[in-house]
């Protein structure tokens, strides 16, 4: 079931209290025990999260609540992801980690990065059902506010795209985003110049980033293992790609299923085993290129390829560039990784 972290939900309660609201009444209305918020691993049903926004907007008589909560976002509201991001070197590094670890904050939607015309990128948030106005606006407001804070750069997006109709007044949108805001756009997204990925982060700390990366990666593995067969297998594959024993039969033994049942269960989740192995390799390739100084042969070995030629061929298929080009231009790799689809 789609959920959000308790820390992320706390952002609404913190803002409500500062604005003169009653956070205890809000928690009671969604039948949530306040003690649960003290558990750093607690998750909240995504439907309750969305409902809490609507309740708080009504309590505070604030139709722009999503914008206001997003504009007040703090590192702690993003949990470990907030601290990983603020310790990165550049905005591109931070965005790569946001895309990698976003489920730790919320899995009610998924952020993706893709190129658009004119040297711009689109950071888009997609959900299974159209998001409420408050959710869509909170998400984009949080992205913009946090990016400005960690870079000390007041740059604006080129455009903001929202899926819902324009409200009676858009003054709050213009004050926050300071760029054209398009309503009824059919998507929830920001568009911005690709060159912004090179913007330096004020509090960059390579040592802290490495430490927080390891912690976030462990949390993500634990979360994935607990939520789906796909997640469990991705975790297993990352541990076994190098050894070359990632055949379907071995995966079935790990999952305690027959090979046929495993394939059927994966199909129910939208995967084949072959595609899952390929996509896990693709994701791991991005991680290794961005965070490790490895030669091509070492990368091929870590990803479980029989030789470097096969690795380079797969890398070109995934990203449209060579590993060397990706190492020289990780921003291009990041953009291409969201654009290219698996064969």
HELIX and SHEET records of a PDB file:
HELIX    1   1 UNK A    6  UNK A   18  1                                  13    
HELIX    2   2 UNK A   23  UNK A   29  1                                   7    
HELIX    3   3 UNK A   34  UNK A   38  5                                   5    
HELIX    4   4 UNK A   46  UNK A   59  1                                  14    
HELIX    5   5 UNK A   65  UNK A   71  1                                   7    
HELIX    6   6 UNK A   75  UNK A   78  5                                   4    
HELIX    7   7 UNK A   80  UNK A   86  1                                   7    
HELIX    8   8 UNK A   91  UNK A  101  1                                  11    
HELIX    9   9 UNK A  102  UNK A  104  5                                   3    
HELIX   10  10 UNK A  133  UNK A  151  1                                  19    
HELIX   11  11 UNK A  171  UNK A  177  1                                   7    
HELIX   12  12 UNK A  194  UNK A  198  5                                   5    
HELIX   13  13 UNK A  206  UNK A  227  1                                  22    
HELIX   14  14 UNK A  229  UNK A  240  1                                  12    
HELIX   15  15 UNK A  248  UNK A  255  1                                   8    
HELIX   16  16 UNK A  259  UNK A  268  1                                  10    
HELIX   17  17 UNK A  273  UNK A  291  1                                  19    
HELIX   18  18 UNK A  296  UNK A  302  1                                   7    
HELIX   19  19 UNK A  308  UNK A  319  1                                  12    
HELIX   20  20 UNK A  323  UNK A  328  1                                   6    
HELIX   21  21 UNK A  330  UNK A  339  1                                  10    
SHEET    1   A 2 UNK A   3  UNK A   5  0                                        
SHEET    2   A 2 UNK A  43  UNK A  45 -1                                        
SHEET    1   B 5 UNK A 110  UNK A 116  0                                        
SHEET    2   B 5 UNK A 120  UNK A 126 -1                                        
SHEET    3   B 5 UNK A 188  UNK A 193 -1                                        
SHEET    4   B 5 UNK A 159  UNK A 161 -1                                        
SHEET    5   B 5 UNK A 180  UNK A 182  1                                        
END                                                                             
